[in-house]
Amino acid sequence: MAATIAASMVLSPSSESSGKVSGNINGSNPSSGDVCVARMKSKSATSGRLQVKTNAQAPTKVNGTKVGIVDAPKSDDEALVFHPPRTFINQLPDWSMLLAAITTIFLAAEKQWMMIDWKPKRPDVLVDPYGFGRIVEDGSVFRQNFSIRSYEISADRTASIETLMNHLQETALNHVKRAGLLANGFGSTPEMCKRNLIWVVSKMQVLVDHYPQWGDIVQVDTWVAAAGKNGMRRDWLVQDSRTGKTLLRATSVWVMMNKETRKLSKIPDEVREEIHGYFVDSPPIVEDDNRKLPKLDDLNADHIRDGLTPRWSDLDLNQHVNNVKYISWILESAPSSVLENHELAAMTLEYRRECMRDSIVQSLTSIINKDEVDSGAEPECQHLLRLLGGGEIVKGRTRWRPKSGGKLFFKPPNNEET
């Protein structure tokens, strides 16, 4: 009896399954709902059949009739498993994992290599020369390094005078900033900003011993001192950072001007208290050139350049032309023979008034020692920048010396046929 029941449990699902298969072959596809129900029944029935098959063995004959045992259909999970044929490609390793391992090894090796001290022992490589400067010598001197860039050199491959003057101005502002006195103005202290006061330069003297070349690192030192009752003096010393050779010395006098009225002002006591602690008791680094500049006009000027106008980029935060721009305009009227064969050795500038955005400027130059220059002496020139209406902006004197290495200015060859 038990064998008969076991056989019926095995045979009945088989016949049902065969019916469904035959129906599928004949073209009648069961719906998705029927398939899901059939799968659930198949799955539940499978577990039961396995237990019956394990616990009982059906006889080969029942009532004289041969009975065959049909294996239960496999579950869905077993039916969906597909084993591809074993080929050469399938036996190869996972290339993505191999590539990731190689990349990790390479990065680790590169990091170790970069940690090795293989760089040359050069000061301009090992020391960062592009910092914002620092206070040295017991807080009295500010020091900053600059690299001479390719766009800062002139036709003779040395730094232009405008480049060096920009370095002077940059260190002056950074000195005030480093000392904690820079407010929202252009070099103005907090007490100056409260009173709408700004610094303006009244006189500048520059001595150039040597011009740095492209790639050189220059060290600029600057400090301040009192200049009379209502002025401040600022000095600069520019040296080659590698050799310590002096390149340039400069001294200047600054006064205060009201930003609203554009008139000169005395130094208030509150401002004097802010800056007095930073003054150095030392003589000027450049001896004062107090020679009076003679009058220069259209009658005695050798060269005149008209129509100079400031660009928007020439204005500073105080809304007037930057004082370094005046030097460029002065050189616009300098004789070509002087510029090509000589370099600027000394310069004295006296600033008389501001130049605003809409100003039109004339540049006048005359050679003071013409006769001596013809016999080989160093040229000395007188300069004047004035407004188109006649107001003087800057008066100056320059001294020139022959360029080291001879005539370095390049002229294109003349291809005209003779």
C-alpha positions in Angstrom: 0.0 0.0 0.0 2.8 2.4 0.9 4.5 1.6 -2.3 1.4 2.3 -4.3 1.0 5.7 -2.7 4.6 6.6 -3.4 4.3 5.6 -7.0 1.2 7.7 -7.4 2.8 10.7 -5.9 5.7 10.4 -8.3 3.7 9.7 -11.4 0.9 12.3 -11.1 3.1 15.5 -11.4 5.0 13.9 -14.2 1.8 13.5 -16.2 0.8 17.0 -15.4 4.1 18.3 -16.5 4.0 16.3 -19.7 0.6 17.8 -20.5 1.9 21.3 -20.1 4.9 20.5 -22.3 2.7 19.0 -25.0 0.4 22.0 -24.8 3.3 24.3 -25.3 4.5 22.3 -28.3 1.1 22.4 -29.9 1.3 26.2 -29.8 -0.9 27.1 -26.8 1.4 29.2 -24.5 0.4 29.4 -20.9 -0.1 32.8 -19.3 2.5 34.3 -16.9 0.2 33.7 -14.0 -0.1 30.0 -14.8 3.6 29.8 -15.1 4.2 31.4 -11.7 1.6 29.1 -10.1 3.1 26.1 -11.8 6.6 27.1 -10.6 5.5 27.5 -7.0 3.7 24.1 -7.1 6.7 22.5 -8.7 9.0 23.9 -6.1 6.8 22.8 -3.2 6.2 19.4 -4.7 9.9 18.9 -5.4 10.8 19.1 -1.7 8.1 16.6 -0.9 9.1 14.2 -3.7 12.7 14.3 -2.6 11.8 13.2 0.9 9.5 10.4 -0.3 12.2 9.3 -2.8 14.7 9.1 0.0 12.5 7.2 2.5 10.8 4.7 0.1 11.7 2.6 -2.9 8.9 1.7 -5.3 8.8 -1.8 -6.7 9.5 -2.5 -10.3 6.0 -4.1 -10.7 2.6 -3.1 -9.2 -0.2 -5.6 -9.7 1.8 -7.3 -12.4 2.4 -4.0 -14.3 5.9 -2.6 -14.7 6.2 0.9 -13.2 9.0 3.3 -14.2 10.3 5.9 -11.7 10.5 9.3 -13.3 13.0 11.9 -11.9 11.5 15.0 -10.5 12.0 18.1 -12.5 14.7 20.4 -11.3 14.0 23.6 -9.5 14.1 27.0 -11.2 17.4 28.0 -9.8 19.0 24.8 -11.1 17.3 25.1 -14.4 18.6 28.7 -15.0 22.3 27.9 -14.3 24.2 27.9 -17.6 27.7 26.5 -17.7 29.6 27.7 -20.8 31.9 25.3 -22.5 35.5 25.4 -21.3 37.7 27.2 -23.9 41.1 28.9 -23.9 39.6 32.4 -23.4 37.6 31.2 -20.4 40.7 29.9 -18.7 42.5 33.3 -18.9 42.7 35.4 -15.6 40.6 38.6 -14.9 42.6 41.3 -16.7 40.9 44.2 -14.8 42.2 42.9 -11.5 45.7 42.3 -13.0 45.7 45.9 -14.4 44.6 47.3 -11.0 47.4 45.5 -9.3 50.0 46.8 -11.7 48.8 50.4 -11.3 49.0 50.1 -7.6 52.6 48.9 -7.7 53.6 51.6 -10.2 52.1 54.4 -8.0 53.8 53.1 -4.9 57.1 53.0 -6.7 56.6 56.5 -8.1 55.9 57.9 -4.6 59.1 56.3 -3.2 61.1 57.8 -6.1 59.8 61.3 -5.5 60.9 61.1 -1.9 64.5 60.4 -2.9 66.6 63.6 -2.8 67.7 63.6 -6.4 67.3 67.3 -7.1 70.5 69.5 -7.6 71.7 71.4 -4.6 70.8 74.9 -5.9 69.5 77.6 -3.6 67.0 78.8 -6.2 65.6 75.3 -6.5 65.5 74.2 -2.9 64.4 77.5 -1.4 61.0 78.9 -2.3 61.7 82.4 -3.7 58.1 83.3 -4.3 56.9 83.9 -0.7 55.2 87.0 0.5 58.3 88.2 2.4 59.1 88.4 6.0 60.2 90.9 8.7 64.0 90.6 9.5 66.6 92.5 11.6 64.6 92.8 14.8 61.4 93.9 13.0 62.9 97.0 11.2 63.4 95.6 7.7 61.0 93.8 5.4 62.6 91.3 2.9 61.1 89.7 -0.2 62.5 87.8 -3.2 61.5 88.1 -6.8 62.2 86.0 -9.9 63.0 87.9 -13.1 60.4 86.6 -15.6 60.8 86.4 -19.4 58.1 89.1 -19.9 60.0 91.5 -17.5 63.2 91.8 -19.6 64.0 94.4 -22.2 65.6 94.2 -25.6 69.1 93.6 -24.1 67.9 90.6 -22.1 68.1 92.3 -18.7 65.3 93.4 -16.4 63.7 96.7 -17.4 63.8 99.7 -15.0 60.0 99.5 -14.8 60.3 95.9 -13.5 62.6 96.9 -10.7 60.4 99.9 -9.8 57.4 97.6 -9.6 59.4 95.4 -7.2 60.0 98.4 -5.0 56.4 99.3 -4.9 55.3 95.7 -4.2 57.6 95.4 -1.2 56.4 98.7 0.2 52.8 97.5 0.2 53.7 94.1 1.5 55.7 95.7 4.3 52.6 97.6 5.5 50.5 94.4 5.2 53.0 92.2 7.0 53.2 94.8 9.9 49.4 94.5 10.3 48.8 98.2 9.3 47.2 97.7 5.9 43.5 98.7 5.9 41.2 98.8 2.9 43.2 101.5 1.2 46.3 101.4 -1.1 48.9 101.3 1.6 46.8 103.3 4.1 46.6 102.4 7.8 43.3 102.1 9.6 43.6 105.6 11.1 44.4 107.0 7.6 41.3 105.4 6.2 39.1 107.0 8.8 40.3 110.4 7.6 40.3 109.6 3.9 44.1 110.0 3.7 46.5 108.3 1.3 50.2 108.2 0.7 51.7 109.9 -2.4 55.3 110.0 -3.4 56.9 113.4 -3.8 60.5 112.5 -4.7 62.3 109.4 -5.8 66.0 108.8 -6.3 67.3 105.5 -7.8 70.9 104.3 -8.4 71.3 101.2 -10.5 74.6 99.3 -10.2 73.8 96.2 -12.2 70.7 94.9 -14.0 69.6 91.4 -13.2 69.0 89.0 -16.1 66.2 86.6 -17.0 65.9 83.8 -14.3 67.8 85.7 -11.6 66.4 85.8 -8.1 66.6 89.3 -6.6 66.3 90.1 -2.9 64.6 93.4 -2.0 65.0 94.9 1.5 63.0 98.0 2.5 62.5 100.1 5.6 61.0 103.4 6.6 62.1 106.5 8.5 60.9 110.0 9.3 61.3 112.7 6.7 60.7 116.1 8.3 57.6 116.9 10.3 55.0 115.7 7.8 56.8 113.2 5.6 58.0 109.6 5.6 61.1 108.3 3.9 61.3 104.8 2.5 64.6 103.2 1.3 65.2 100.0 -0.7 68.2 97.8 -1.2 68.1 95.3 -4.1 70.7 92.5 -4.2 71.4 89.3 -6.0 70.0 86.6 -3.7 72.8 84.1 -4.7 75.9 86.3 -4.7 74.8 89.2 -2.5 75.9 91.7 -5.1 74.2 95.1 -4.8 72.0 95.7 -7.9 70.0 98.8 -7.0 69.6 101.4 -4.2 66.7 103.8 -3.9 65.2 106.3 -1.5 61.9 108.2 -1.6 59.9 110.7 0.3 56.1 110.3 0.8 53.5 112.8 2.0 49.8 112.5 2.8 46.9 113.6 0.7 43.2 113.8 1.3 41.5 111.4 -1.1 38.4 113.5 -1.4 39.8 117.0 -1.7 43.1 115.9 -3.4 45.0 118.3 -1.2 48.1 117.6 0.9 47.6 117.0 4.6 49.6 116.9 7.8 50.2 113.6 9.5 47.6 113.3 12.3 48.9 112.3 15.7 46.8 109.1 15.6 48.5 108.0 12.4 51.9 109.0 13.7 51.4 106.7 16.7 50.6 103.8 14.3 53.7 104.1 12.2 56.3 105.7 14.5 57.3 102.4 16.0 58.5 101.1 12.6 60.8 104.1 11.8 64.5 103.4 11.6 67.0 105.9 12.7 69.4 105.8 9.7 70.6 108.1 7.0 69.2 107.7 3.4 70.7 104.9 1.4 71.1 107.3 -1.5 72.6 110.8 -0.8 70.0 113.5 -1.5 70.4 115.1 -4.9 69.3 118.6 -4.1 70.3 120.2 -7.4 67.6 122.3 -8.8 66.2 121.1 -12.1 66.2 123.8 -14.8 63.2 124.8 -16.7 62.3 122.7 -19.7 59.8 123.7 -22.4 59.3 123.5 -26.1 62.1 125.9 -26.8 65.0 124.0 -25.2 63.6 120.4 -25.5 65.5 118.1 -27.9 62.7 115.5 -28.2 59.0 115.8 -27.6 56.4 113.0 -27.6 52.7 114.1 -27.7 49.5 112.3 -27.2 50.3 110.0 -24.3 47.1 108.9 -22.6 46.7 106.5 -19.6 44.9 103.2 -20.1 42.6 101.8 -17.5 45.3 99.3 -16.4 47.6 102.3 -15.6 45.4 103.5 -12.7 45.9 102.3 -9.1 43.4 101.9 -6.3 43.6 105.7 -5.6 42.3 106.4 -9.1 45.4 108.1 -10.4 48.1 106.9 -12.7 50.6 104.7 -11.0 54.0 106.4 -10.5 55.9 103.6 -12.3 54.0 104.5 -15.5 55.6 108.0 -15.4 59.0 106.4 -16.0 57.7 104.6 -19.1 56.4 107.9 -20.4 59.7 109.7 -19.7 61.6 107.1 -21.7 59.2 107.6 -24.7 60.9 110.9 -25.5 64.5 109.8 -24.7 66.8 109.8 -27.8 67.1 106.4 -29.6 70.9 106.7 -29.6 70.8 106.8 -25.8 68.4 104.0 -25.4 70.2 101.7 -27.8 73.7 102.2 -26.6 73.3 103.0 -22.9 71.6 101.8 -19.8 70.0 103.9 -17.1 72.4 104.4 -14.2 70.7 107.0 -12.0 67.4 108.8 -11.9 65.9 111.6 -9.8 62.1 112.3 -10.1 60.1 115.1 -8.5 56.4 114.5 -8.6 54.3 117.7 -8.9 50.7 116.7 -9.5 48.4 113.8 -10.3 47.6 112.4 -13.7 44.0 111.2 -14.0 42.3 108.8 -16.4 41.2 111.5 -19.0 44.6 113.3 -19.0 46.6 113.9 -22.2 50.3 114.0 -21.5 53.4 115.3 -23.3 56.9 114.0 -22.7 59.9 116.3 -23.2 63.6 115.4 -23.0 66.8 117.4 -23.5 70.5 116.2 -23.3 72.2 118.5 -20.8 75.8 117.7 -21.7 75.5 117.4 -25.5 79.1 118.5 -26.2 80.6 116.1 -23.7 78.5 113.2 -25.1 80.0 113.7 -28.6 83.4 113.2 -27.0 82.5 110.0 -25.3 81.0 111.2 -21.9 78.0 109.6 -20.3 74.8 111.3 -21.3 72.8 113.2 -18.7 69.2 114.1 -19.6 66.5 116.3 -18.3 62.9 115.3 -18.5 59.4 116.7 -18.1 56.0 115.2 -18.2 53.2 117.8 -18.5 49.5 117.9 -19.2 48.3 119.2 -22.5 47.2 122.4 -20.9 50.7 123.0 -19.5 50.6 121.7 -15.9 53.7 119.9 -14.7 53.3 116.3 -13.6 56.9 115.1 -13.1 60.3 116.7 -13.5 63.3 114.5 -13.7 67.0 114.0 -14.4 68.7 110.8 -15.6 72.3 109.6 -16.0 73.3 106.9 -18.5 76.3 104.7 -18.9 77.4 102.5 -21.9 75.8 99.0 -21.9 78.0 96.2 -20.5 79.2 94.0 -23.4 78.8 96.7 -26.0 75.8 97.4 -28.1 73.3 94.7 -27.3 70.2 96.2 -29.0 69.2 94.1 -32.0 68.3 95.7 -35.2 66.8 93.8 -38.1 69.0 93.6 -41.2 68.3 96.1 -44.0 67.1 94.0 -47.0 66.8 96.9 -49.4 68.8 96.7 -52.5 71.4 99.4 -53.0 
